[in-house]
Amino acid sequence: MFDFLPGADVLPLKPSLLQQAIAQVRFNNQGILGTHAGVSSVHDALAERYPRLTAEQQVSVMAAPGSNVQTTTTPQYRLQDLKGAWAVVLGPEHATLETNAYTGWSEVRERMEEVLLAVTDVATLRVRERVGLRYVNHVPAAEDGSLDGRVRDQVLGINANQGWRTHLVGSVGQLIAVDNGTQLALRHGLVTDNTQSKAPYLLDIDCSNSDPVEYEIEETLSYFDKLNDVAYRCFAWCVDEKFRTALIAD
């Protein structure tokens, strides 16, 4: 999958780069996951990791014919640890795992499996509508504000030119590649005012597949493994190899 991305040894990197990791499974509508009673049953199975349970509203905006904009709200629930480092968001059509304390893929996979097992004990998942894995990285600039030797010039584009970079206040681009139904989206650039000292460079890598298939937990976890491999190879291609090896955790 995406064989143009070369293989890369998985290194235990320092957590400072990764701002957020998000894994999501979307499935056929489960009304019970839109109720407090239904989600409470899921929470009972996950409460040791995520003791907090709060209600939220998911807002969807859709442009209708005639330039009318329609807004709909759907109840969803957030299960969270006390530090706010890990959260599970459940709605009638999705189970989402979020963290800002990423330690490695194995922990995300383990926690996602626990979530899916708890959900399937309460709901009847028949169709997997989408599976997605997203990593949001902020690559720090050097002391002089430069990204030389940190992010590949092909990714930086105009941001590699010091004249432009000195005056840019924002520059975000997006690349989308597709391989046999799987999408790799790379959003990258300056998301903060570059006049700030040492503004970081965004590498937002989102891998997904929206082909509906019969839901099977093992197949879904296996697909997550593939998406994680693609995401890591994309990250490894985007950053300089010496910089990546310098980020190995102690």
Secondary structure as the mmCIF struct_conf table of DSSP 4:
data_model
#
loop_
_struct_conf.conf_type_id
_struct_conf.id
_struct_conf.beg_label_comp_id
_struct_conf.beg_label_asym_id
_struct_conf.beg_label_seq_id
_struct_conf.end_label_comp_id
_struct_conf.end_label_asym_id
_struct_conf.end_label_seq_id
TURN_TY1_P TURN_TY1_P1 ASP A 3 PHE A 4
BEND BEND1 LEU A 5 LEU A 5
HELX_LH_PP_P HELX_LH_PP_P1 PRO A 6 GLY A 7
STRN STRN1 LEU A 13 LEU A 13
TURN_TY1_P TURN_TY1_P2 PRO A 15 SER A 16
BEND BEND2 LEU A 17 LEU A 17
STRN STRN2 LEU A 18 PHE A 27
BEND BEND3 ASN A 28 ASN A 28
HELX_RH_3T_P HELX_RH_3T_P1 GLY A 31 GLY A 34
BEND BEND4 THR A 35 THR A 35
HELX_RH_AL_P HELX_RH_AL_P1 HIS A 36 LEU A 46
TURN_TY1_P TURN_TY1_P3 ALA A 47 ARG A 49
STRN STRN3 ARG A 52 ALA A 64
TURN_TY1_P TURN_TY1_P4 PRO A 65 SER A 67
STRN STRN4 ASN A 68 GLN A 80
TURN_TY1_P TURN_TY1_P5 LEU A 82 LYS A 83
BEND BEND5 GLY A 84 ALA A 85
STRN STRN5 TRP A 86 GLY A 91
TURN_TY1_P TURN_TY1_P6 PRO A 92 GLU A 93
STRN STRN6 HIS A 94 THR A 99
BEND BEND6 ASN A 100 ALA A 101
HELX_RH_AL_P HELX_RH_AL_P2 TRP A 105 THR A 120
TURN_TY1_P TURN_TY1_P7 ASP A 121 VAL A 122
BEND BEND7 ALA A 123 ALA A 123
STRN STRN7 VAL A 127 VAL A 139
HELX_LH_PP_P HELX_LH_PP_P2 PRO A 140 ALA A 141
TURN_TY1_P TURN_TY1_P8 GLU A 143 ASP A 144
BEND BEND8 GLY A 145 GLY A 145
TURN_TY1_P TURN_TY1_P9 ASP A 148 ARG A 150
STRN STRN8 VAL A 151 VAL A 151
HELX_RH_AL_P HELX_RH_AL_P3 ASP A 153 LEU A 156
HELX_RH_3T_P HELX_RH_3T_P2 GLY A 157 ALA A 160
BEND BEND9 ASN A 161 ASN A 161
HELX_RH_AL_P HELX_RH_AL_P4 GLN A 162 HIS A 167
BEND BEND10 VAL A 169 VAL A 169
STRN STRN9 SER A 171 ASP A 179
TURN_TY1_P TURN_TY1_P10 ASN A 180 GLY A 181
STRN STRN10 THR A 182 LEU A 190
BEND BEND11 THR A 192 THR A 192
TURN_TY1_P TURN_TY1_P11 ASN A 194 THR A 195
BEND BEND12 GLN A 196 GLN A 196
TURN_TY1_P TURN_TY1_P12 SER A 197 LYS A 198
STRN STRN11 TYR A 201 ASN A 209
STRN STRN12 VAL A 213 GLU A 214
HELX_RH_AL_P HELX_RH_AL_P5 ILE A 217 CYS A 238
STRN STRN13 VAL A 239 VAL A 239
HELX_RH_AL_P HELX_RH_AL_P6 GLU A 241 ALA A 246
TURN_TY1_P TURN_TY1_P13 LEU A 247 LEU A 247
STRN STRN14 ILE A 248 ILE A 248
#
